[in-house]
């Protein structure tokens, strides 16, 4: 993972995740990890979309 994109807090879960040693993991464990990360990306994107929609609705309401 590129350090430019890593969160600044050393105890941040994303920082810790990026530092985990993948060597001891089996192929099956790595596949499961990828699927879990993909699910988290979808969850985060869904939340981000909903937050943007909520913000746009609030902006439209208060601009009237």
PDB file of N, CA, C and O in Angstrom, chain B, residues numbered from 101:
ATOM      1  N   UNK B 101       0.851  -1.181   0.000  1.00  0.00           N
ATOM      2  CA  UNK B 101       0.000   0.000   0.000  1.00  0.00           C
ATOM      3  C   UNK B 101       0.889   1.234   0.000  1.00  0.00           C
ATOM      4  O   UNK B 101       1.890   1.288   0.713  1.00  0.00           O
ATOM      5  N   UNK B 102       0.527   2.192  -0.779  1.00  0.00           N
ATOM      6  CA  UNK B 102       1.292   3.438  -0.889  1.00  0.00           C
ATOM      7  C   UNK B 102       1.100   4.265   0.381  1.00  0.00           C
ATOM      8  O   UNK B 102      -0.029   4.488   0.817  1.00  0.00           O
ATOM      9  N   UNK B 103       2.201   4.718   0.968  1.00  0.00           N
ATOM     10  CA  UNK B 103       2.126   5.494   2.204  1.00  0.00           C
ATOM     11  C   UNK B 103       1.361   6.797   2.033  1.00  0.00           C
ATOM     12  O   UNK B 103       0.841   7.330   3.012  1.00  0.00           O
ATOM     13  N   UNK B 104       1.279   7.328   0.804  1.00  0.00           N
ATOM     14  CA  UNK B 104       0.552   8.572   0.571  1.00  0.00           C
ATOM     15  C   UNK B 104      -0.939   8.416   0.852  1.00  0.00           C
ATOM     16  O   UNK B 104      -1.626   9.400   1.127  1.00  0.00           O
ATOM     17  N   UNK B 105      -1.435   7.200   0.787  1.00  0.00           N
ATOM     18  CA  UNK B 105      -2.857   6.966   0.987  1.00  0.00           C
ATOM     19  C   UNK B 105      -3.166   6.393   2.364  1.00  0.00           C
ATOM     20  O   UNK B 105      -4.335   6.216   2.707  1.00  0.00           O
ATOM     21  N   UNK B 106      -2.159   6.107   3.144  1.00  0.00           N
ATOM     22  CA  UNK B 106      -2.364   5.528   4.464  1.00  0.00           C
ATOM     23  C   UNK B 106      -2.852   6.595   5.440  1.00  0.00           C
ATOM     24  O   UNK B 106      -2.369   7.727   5.414  1.00  0.00           O
ATOM     25  N   UNK B 107      -3.805   6.240   6.299  1.00  0.00           N
ATOM     26  CA  UNK B 107      -4.249   7.192   7.326  1.00  0.00           C
ATOM     27  C   UNK B 107      -3.079   7.600   8.209  1.00  0.00           C
ATOM     28  O   UNK B 107      -2.106   6.860   8.348  1.00  0.00           O
ATOM     29  N   UNK B 108      -3.181   8.770   8.797  1.00  0.00           N
ATOM     30  CA  UNK B 108      -2.051   9.322   9.541  1.00  0.00           C
ATOM     31  C   UNK B 108      -1.872   8.723  10.931  1.00  0.00           C
ATOM     32  O   UNK B 108      -0.773   8.776  11.483  1.00  0.00           O
ATOM     33  N   UNK B 109      -2.914   8.162  11.500  1.00  0.00           N
ATOM     34  CA  UNK B 109      -2.811   7.605  12.849  1.00  0.00           C
ATOM     35  C   UNK B 109      -2.202   6.200  12.795  1.00  0.00           C
ATOM     36  O   UNK B 109      -2.675   5.356  12.034  1.00  0.00           O
ATOM     37  N   UNK B 110      -1.167   5.941  13.586  1.00  0.00           N
ATOM     38  CA  UNK B 110      -0.525   4.628  13.541  1.00  0.00           C
ATOM     39  C   UNK B 110      -1.425   3.490  14.021  1.00  0.00           C
ATOM     40  O   UNK B 110      -1.217   2.338  13.642  1.00  0.00           O
ATOM     41  N   UNK B 111      -2.425   3.805  14.854  1.00  0.00           N
ATOM     42  CA  UNK B 111      -3.326   2.762  15.350  1.00  0.00           C
ATOM     43  C   UNK B 111      -4.625   2.694  14.549  1.00  0.00           C
ATOM     44  O   UNK B 111      -5.565   2.010  14.952  1.00  0.00           O
ATOM     45  N   UNK B 112      -4.683   3.401  13.411  1.00  0.00           N
ATOM     46  CA  UNK B 112      -5.857   3.374  12.563  1.00  0.00           C
ATOM     47  C   UNK B 112      -6.026   1.967  11.990  1.00  0.00           C
ATOM     48  O   UNK B 112      -5.041   1.354  11.580  1.00  0.00           O
ATOM     49  N   UNK B 113      -7.258   1.442  11.951  1.00  0.00           N
ATOM     50  CA  UNK B 113      -7.469   0.083  11.437  1.00  0.00           C
ATOM     51  C   UNK B 113      -6.951  -0.122  10.012  1.00  0.00           C
ATOM     52  O   UNK B 113      -6.457  -1.202   9.690  1.00  0.00           O
ATOM     53  N   UNK B 114      -7.055   0.887   9.160  1.00  0.00           N
ATOM     54  CA  UNK B 114      -6.551   0.731   7.796  1.00  0.00           C
ATOM     55  C   UNK B 114      -5.030   0.655   7.771  1.00  0.00           C
ATOM     56  O   UNK B 114      -4.455  -0.091   6.978  1.00  0.00           O
ATOM     57  N   UNK B 115      -4.385   1.417   8.626  1.00  0.00           N
ATOM     58  CA  UNK B 115      -2.929   1.356   8.718  1.00  0.00           C
ATOM     59  C   UNK B 115      -2.496  -0.021   9.199  1.00  0.00           C
ATOM     60  O   UNK B 115      -1.568  -0.612   8.649  1.00  0.00           O
ATOM     61  N   UNK B 116      -3.163  -0.527  10.218  1.00  0.00           N
ATOM     62  CA  UNK B 116      -2.832  -1.850  10.746  1.00  0.00           C
ATOM     63  C   UNK B 116      -3.101  -2.936   9.711  1.00  0.00           C
ATOM     64  O   UNK B 116      -2.324  -3.883   9.585  1.00  0.00           O
ATOM     65  N   UNK B 117      -4.190  -2.800   8.977  1.00  0.00           N
ATOM     66  CA  UNK B 117      -4.529  -3.773   7.938  1.00  0.00           C
ATOM     67  C   UNK B 117      -3.449  -3.817   6.864  1.00  0.00           C
ATOM     68  O   UNK B 117      -3.036  -4.893   6.431  1.00  0.00           O
ATOM     69  N   UNK B 118      -3.000  -2.656   6.445  1.00  0.00           N
ATOM     70  CA  UNK B 118      -1.985  -2.577   5.391  1.00  0.00           C
ATOM     71  C   UNK B 118      -0.638  -3.128   5.845  1.00  0.00           C
ATOM     72  O   UNK B 118       0.178  -3.521   5.011  1.00  0.00           O
ATOM     73  N   UNK B 119      -0.394  -3.163   7.137  1.00  0.00           N
ATOM     74  CA  UNK B 119       0.883  -3.652   7.658  1.00  0.00           C
ATOM     75  C   UNK B 119       0.866  -5.145   7.967  1.00  0.00           C
ATOM     76  O   UNK B 119       1.906  -5.714   8.298  1.00  0.00           O
ATOM     77  N   UNK B 120      -0.293  -5.791   7.864  1.00  0.00           N
ATOM     78  CA  UNK B 120      -0.369  -7.211   8.190  1.00  0.00           C
ATOM     79  C   UNK B 120       0.487  -8.037   7.227  1.00  0.00           C
ATOM     80  O   UNK B 120       0.518  -7.786   6.022  1.00  0.00           O
ATOM     81  N   UNK B 121       1.163  -9.007   7.781  1.00  0.00           N
ATOM     82  CA  UNK B 121       1.991  -9.908   6.988  1.00  0.00           C
ATOM     83  C   UNK B 121       1.083 -10.913   6.290  1.00  0.00           C
ATOM     84  O   UNK B 121       0.342 -11.649   6.943  1.00  0.00           O
ATOM     85  N   UNK B 122       1.142 -10.941   4.974  1.00  0.00           N
ATOM     86  CA  UNK B 122       0.308 -11.847   4.198  1.00  0.00           C
ATOM     87  C   UNK B 122       0.970 -13.205   3.958  1.00  0.00           C
ATOM     88  O   UNK B 122       0.311 -14.156   3.536  1.00  0.00           O
ATOM     89  N   UNK B 123       2.264 -13.290   4.226  1.00  0.00           N
ATOM     90  CA  UNK B 123       3.009 -14.517   3.947  1.00  0.00           C
ATOM     91  C   UNK B 123       2.433 -15.767   4.621  1.00  0.00           C
ATOM     92  O   UNK B 123       2.362 -16.812   3.974  1.00  0.00           O
ATOM     93  N   UNK B 124       2.023 -15.706   5.878  1.00  0.00           N
ATOM     94  CA  UNK B 124       1.542 -16.943   6.501  1.00  0.00           C
ATOM     95  C   UNK B 124       0.128 -17.355   6.056  1.00  0.00           C
ATOM     96  O   UNK B 124      -0.349 -18.421   6.445  1.00  0.00           O
ATOM     97  N   UNK B 125      -0.534 -16.538   5.261  1.00  0.00           N
ATOM     98  CA  UNK B 125      -1.908 -16.842   4.866  1.00  0.00           C
ATOM     99  C   UNK B 125      -1.943 -17.816   3.696  1.00  0.00           C
ATOM    100  O   UNK B 125      -1.129 -17.752   2.775  1.00  0.00           O
ATOM    101  N   UNK B 126      -2.908 -18.713   3.765  1.00  0.00           N
ATOM    102  CA  UNK B 126      -3.105 -19.667   2.675  1.00  0.00           C
ATOM    103  C   UNK B 126      -3.837 -18.978   1.526  1.00  0.00           C
ATOM    104  O   UNK B 126      -4.346 -17.866   1.666  1.00  0.00           O
ATOM    105  N   UNK B 127      -3.873 -19.662   0.400  1.00  0.00           N
ATOM    106  CA  UNK B 127      -4.589 -19.146  -0.772  1.00  0.00           C
ATOM    107  C   UNK B 127      -6.055 -18.909  -0.415  1.00  0.00           C
ATOM    108  O   UNK B 127      -6.631 -17.882  -0.773  1.00  0.00           O
ATOM    109  N   UNK B 128      -6.642 -19.855   0.284  1.00  0.00           N
ATOM    110  CA  UNK B 128      -8.045 -19.731   0.697  1.00  0.00           C
ATOM    111  C   UNK B 128      -8.240 -18.513   1.622  1.00  0.00           C
ATOM    112  O   UNK B 128      -9.204 -17.765   1.463  1.00  0.00           O
ATOM    113  N   UNK B 129      -7.352 -18.323   2.559  1.00  0.00           N
ATOM    114  CA  UNK B 129      -7.434 -17.176   3.465  1.00  0.00           C
ATOM    115  C   UNK B 129      -7.285 -15.855   2.719  1.00  0.00           C
ATOM    116  O   UNK B 129      -7.966 -14.879   3.035  1.00  0.00           O
ATOM    117  N   UNK B 130      -6.401 -15.823   1.735  1.00  0.00           N
ATOM    118  CA  UNK B 130      -6.224 -14.606   0.943  1.00  0.00           C
ATOM    119  C   UNK B 130      -7.468 -14.308   0.106  1.00  0.00           C
ATOM    120  O   UNK B 130      -7.868 -13.150  -0.022  1.00  0.00           O
ATOM    121  N   UNK B 131      -8.082 -15.350  -0.464  1.00  0.00           N
ATOM    122  CA  UNK B 131      -9.323 -15.154  -1.211  1.00  0.00           C
ATOM    123  C   UNK B 131     -10.418 -14.607  -0.303  1.00  0.00           C
ATOM    124  O   UNK B 131     -11.153 -13.698  -0.689  1.00  0.00           O
ATOM    125  N   UNK B 132     -10.528 -15.160   0.900  1.00  0.00           N
ATOM    126  CA  UNK B 132     -11.540 -14.703   1.855  1.00  0.00           C
ATOM    127  C   UNK B 132     -11.275 -13.245   2.249  1.00  0.00           C
ATOM    128  O   UNK B 132     -12.206 -12.454   2.403  1.00  0.00           O
ATOM    129  N   UNK B 133     -10.021 -12.912   2.406  1.00  0.00           N
ATOM    130  CA  UNK B 133      -9.654 -11.534   2.745  1.00  0.00           C
ATOM    131  C   UNK B 133     -10.051 -10.580   1.627  1.00  0.00           C
ATOM    132  O   UNK B 133     -10.601  -9.510   1.886  1.00  0.00           O
ATOM    133  N   UNK B 134      -9.775 -10.963   0.396  1.00  0.00           N
ATOM    134  CA  UNK B 134     -10.146 -10.131  -0.746  1.00  0.00           C
ATOM    135  C   UNK B 134     -11.656  -9.936  -0.808  1.00  0.00           C
ATOM    136  O   UNK B 134     -12.126  -8.822  -1.037  1.00  0.00           O
ATOM    137  N   UNK B 135     -12.409 -10.993  -0.608  1.00  0.00           N
ATOM    138  CA  UNK B 135     -13.873 -10.884  -0.635  1.00  0.00           C
ATOM    139  C   UNK B 135     -14.379  -9.967   0.483  1.00  0.00           C
ATOM    140  O   UNK B 135     -15.299  -9.176   0.271  1.00  0.00           O
ATOM    141  N   UNK B 136     -13.786 -10.071   1.659  1.00  0.00           N
ATOM    142  CA  UNK B 136     -14.181  -9.202   2.773  1.00  0.00           C
ATOM    143  C   UNK B 136     -13.850  -7.746   2.462  1.00  0.00           C
ATOM    144  O   UNK B 136     -14.634  -6.849   2.773  1.00  0.00           O
ATOM    145  N   UNK B 137     -12.695  -7.510   1.851  1.00  0.00           N
ATOM    146  CA  UNK B 137     -12.312  -6.140   1.492  1.00  0.00           C
ATOM    147  C   UNK B 137     -13.226  -5.584   0.402  1.00  0.00           C
ATOM    148  O   UNK B 137     -13.597  -4.411   0.446  1.00  0.00           O
ATOM    149  N   UNK B 138     -13.590  -6.411  -0.570  1.00  0.00           N
ATOM    150  CA  UNK B 138     -14.521  -5.978  -1.613  1.00  0.00           C
ATOM    151  C   UNK B 138     -15.876  -5.604  -1.004  1.00  0.00           C
ATOM    152  O   UNK B 138     -16.481  -4.603  -1.388  1.00  0.00           O
ATOM    153  N   UNK B 139     -16.343  -6.413  -0.057  1.00  0.00           N
ATOM    154  CA  UNK B 139     -17.615  -6.114   0.606  1.00  0.00           C
ATOM    155  C   UNK B 139     -17.523  -4.805   1.380  1.00  0.00           C
ATOM    156  O   UNK B 139     -18.481  -4.032   1.409  1.00  0.00           O
ATOM    157  N   UNK B 140     -16.389  -4.555   2.000  1.00  0.00           N
ATOM    158  CA  UNK B 140     -16.211  -3.306   2.742  1.00  0.00           C
ATOM    159  C   UNK B 140     -16.166  -2.110   1.792  1.00  0.00           C
ATOM    160  O   UNK B 140     -16.664  -1.036   2.127  1.00  0.00           O
ATOM    161  N   UNK B 141     -15.575  -2.288   0.617  1.00  0.00           N
ATOM    162  CA  UNK B 141     -15.562  -1.215  -0.376  1.00  0.00           C
ATOM    163  C   UNK B 141     -16.989  -0.885  -0.798  1.00  0.00           C
ATOM    164  O   UNK B 141     -17.352   0.289  -0.876  1.00  0.00           O
ATOM    165  N   UNK B 142     -17.794  -1.895  -1.070  1.00  0.00           N
ATOM    166  CA  UNK B 142     -19.192  -1.667  -1.460  1.00  0.00           C
ATOM    167  C   UNK B 142     -19.936  -0.954  -0.338  1.00  0.00           C
ATOM    168  O   UNK B 142     -20.682  -0.009  -0.590  1.00  0.00           O
ATOM    169  N   UNK B 143     -19.737  -1.401   0.889  1.00  0.00           N
ATOM    170  CA  UNK B 143     -20.412  -0.774   2.038  1.00  0.00           C
ATOM    171  C   UNK B 143     -20.006   0.693   2.166  1.00  0.00           C
ATOM    172  O   UNK B 143     -20.851   1.553   2.419  1.00  0.00           O
ATOM    173  N   UNK B 144     -18.728   0.977   1.995  1.00  0.00           N
ATOM    174  CA  UNK B 144     -18.223   2.347   2.108  1.00  0.00           C
ATOM    175  C   UNK B 144     -18.742   3.217   0.975  1.00  0.00           C
ATOM    176  O   UNK B 144     -19.141   4.359   1.205  1.00  0.00           O
ATOM    177  N   UNK B 145     -18.742   2.692  -0.250  1.00  0.00           N
ATOM    178  CA  UNK B 145     -19.256   3.456  -1.388  1.00  0.00           C
ATOM    179  C   UNK B 145     -20.749   3.741  -1.241  1.00  0.00           C
ATOM    180  O   UNK B 145     -21.214   4.827  -1.587  1.00  0.00           O
ATOM    181  N   UNK B 146     -21.493   2.770  -0.733  1.00  0.00           N
ATOM    182  CA  UNK B 146     -22.929   2.959  -0.507  1.00  0.00           C
ATOM    183  C   UNK B 146     -23.167   4.052   0.525  1.00  0.00           C
ATOM    184  O   UNK B 146     -24.046   4.897   0.352  1.00  0.00           O
ATOM    185  N   UNK B 147     -22.395   4.035   1.582  1.00  0.00           N
ATOM    186  CA  UNK B 147     -22.523   5.068   2.617  1.00  0.00           C
ATOM    187  C   UNK B 147     -22.145   6.438   2.057  1.00  0.00           C
ATOM    188  O   UNK B 147     -22.813   7.434   2.333  1.00  0.00           O
ATOM    189  N   UNK B 148     -21.080   6.482   1.278  1.00  0.00           N
ATOM    190  CA  UNK B 148     -20.625   7.744   0.699  1.00  0.00           C
ATOM    191  C   UNK B 148     -21.690   8.323  -0.243  1.00  0.00           C
ATOM    192  O   UNK B 148     -21.932   9.530  -0.240  1.00  0.00           O
ATOM    193  N   UNK B 149     -22.316   7.471  -1.038  1.00  0.00           N
ATOM    194  CA  UNK B 149     -23.370   7.910  -1.955  1.00  0.00           C
ATOM    195  C   UNK B 149     -24.572   8.443  -1.174  1.00  0.00           C
ATOM    196  O   UNK B 149     -25.137   9.482  -1.517  1.00  0.00           O
ATOM    197  N   UNK B 150     -24.949   7.727  -0.133  1.00  0.00           N
ATOM    198  CA  UNK B 150     -26.077   8.167   0.686  1.00  0.00           C
ATOM    199  C   UNK B 150     -25.767   9.495   1.382  1.00  0.00           C
ATOM    200  O   UNK B 150     -26.636  10.362   1.477  1.00  0.00           O
ATOM    201  N   UNK B 151     -24.547   9.656   1.862  1.00  0.00           N
ATOM    202  CA  UNK B 151     -24.160  10.908   2.522  1.00  0.00           C
ATOM    203  C   UNK B 151     -24.178  12.065   1.536  1.00  0.00           C
ATOM    204  O   UNK B 151     -24.605  13.167   1.880  1.00  0.00           O
ATOM    205  N   UNK B 152     -23.717  11.826   0.310  1.00  0.00           N
ATOM    206  CA  UNK B 152     -23.725  12.878  -0.709  1.00  0.00           C
ATOM    207  C   UNK B 152     -25.161  13.251  -1.074  1.00  0.00           C
ATOM    208  O   UNK B 152     -25.476  14.427  -1.254  1.00  0.00           O
ATOM    209  N   UNK B 153     -26.020  12.251  -1.181  1.00  0.00           N
ATOM    210  CA  UNK B 153     -27.428  12.507  -1.488  1.00  0.00           C
ATOM    211  C   UNK B 153     -28.087  13.308  -0.359  1.00  0.00           C
ATOM    212  O   UNK B 153     -28.843  14.247  -0.609  1.00  0.00           O
ATOM    213  N   UNK B 154     -27.792  12.929   0.865  1.00  0.00           N
ATOM    214  CA  UNK B 154     -28.342  13.638   2.021  1.00  0.00           C
ATOM    215  C   UNK B 154     -27.871  15.087   2.034  1.00  0.00           C
ATOM    216  O   UNK B 154     -28.648  16.005   2.300  1.00  0.00           O
ATOM    217  N   UNK B 155     -26.592  15.277   1.746  1.00  0.00           N
ATOM    218  CA  UNK B 155     -26.026  16.629   1.706  1.00  0.00           C
ATOM    219  C   UNK B 155     -26.681  17.468   0.610  1.00  0.00           C
ATOM    220  O   UNK B 155     -26.996  18.639   0.822  1.00  0.00           O
ATOM    221  N   UNK B 156     -26.882  16.869  -0.550  1.00  0.00           N
ATOM    222  CA  UNK B 156     -27.521  17.584  -1.662  1.00  0.00           C
ATOM    223  C   UNK B 156     -28.958  17.964  -1.305  1.00  0.00           C
ATOM    224  O   UNK B 156     -29.416  19.054  -1.648  1.00  0.00           O
ATOM    225  N   UNK B 157     -29.658  17.084  -0.629  1.00  0.00           N
ATOM    226  CA  UNK B 157     -31.027  17.376  -0.201  1.00  0.00           C
ATOM    227  C   UNK B 157     -31.040  18.512   0.816  1.00  0.00           C
ATOM    228  O   UNK B 157     -31.893  19.396   0.749  1.00  0.00           O
ATOM    229  N   UNK B 158     -30.114  18.492   1.742  1.00  0.00           N
ATOM    230  CA  UNK B 158     -30.029  19.560   2.742  1.00  0.00           C
ATOM    231  C   UNK B 158     -29.668  20.878   2.077  1.00  0.00           C
ATOM    232  O   UNK B 158     -30.253  21.912   2.401  1.00  0.00           O
ATOM    233  N   UNK B 159     -28.720  20.862   1.157  1.00  0.00           N
ATOM    234  CA  UNK B 159     -28.355  22.082   0.435  1.00  0.00           C
ATOM    235  C   UNK B 159     -29.542  22.649  -0.327  1.00  0.00           C
ATOM    236  O   UNK B 159     -29.779  23.857  -0.316  1.00  0.00           O
ATOM    237  N   UNK B 160     -30.289  21.767  -0.989  1.00  0.00           N
ATOM    238  CA  UNK B 160     -31.465  22.231  -1.756  1.00  0.00           C
ATOM    239  C   UNK B 160     -32.514  22.816  -0.822  1.00  0.00           C
ATOM    240  O   UNK B 160     -33.156  23.811  -1.159  1.00  0.00           O
ATOM    241  N   UNK B 161     -32.692  22.216   0.335  1.00  0.00           N
ATOM    242  CA  UNK B 161     -33.694  22.699   1.286  1.00  0.00           C
ATOM    243  C   UNK B 161     -33.333  24.090   1.808  1.00  0.00           C
ATOM    244  O   UNK B 161     -34.195  24.964   1.894  1.00  0.00           O
ATOM    245  N   UNK B 162     -32.079  24.291   2.149  1.00  0.00           N
ATOM    246  CA  UNK B 162     -31.690  25.548   2.760  1.00  0.00           C
ATOM    247  C   UNK B 162     -31.391  26.656   1.757  1.00  0.00           C
ATOM    248  O   UNK B 162     -31.208  27.809   2.150  1.00  0.00           O
ATOM    249  N   UNK B 163     -31.338  26.328   0.479  1.00  0.00           N
ATOM    250  CA  UNK B 163     -31.124  27.341  -0.546  1.00  0.00           C
ATOM    251  C   UNK B 163     -32.436  27.971  -1.001  1.00  0.00           C
ATOM    252  O   UNK B 163     -32.425  28.930  -1.772  1.00  0.00           O
ATOM    253  N   UNK B 164     -33.547  27.452  -0.540  1.00  0.00           N
ATOM    254  CA  UNK B 164     -34.854  27.989  -0.921  1.00  0.00           C
ATOM    255  C   UNK B 164     -35.164  29.255  -0.181  1.00  0.00           C
ATOM    256  O   UNK B 164     -36.227  29.843  -0.382  1.00  0.00           O
TER     257      UNK B 164
END
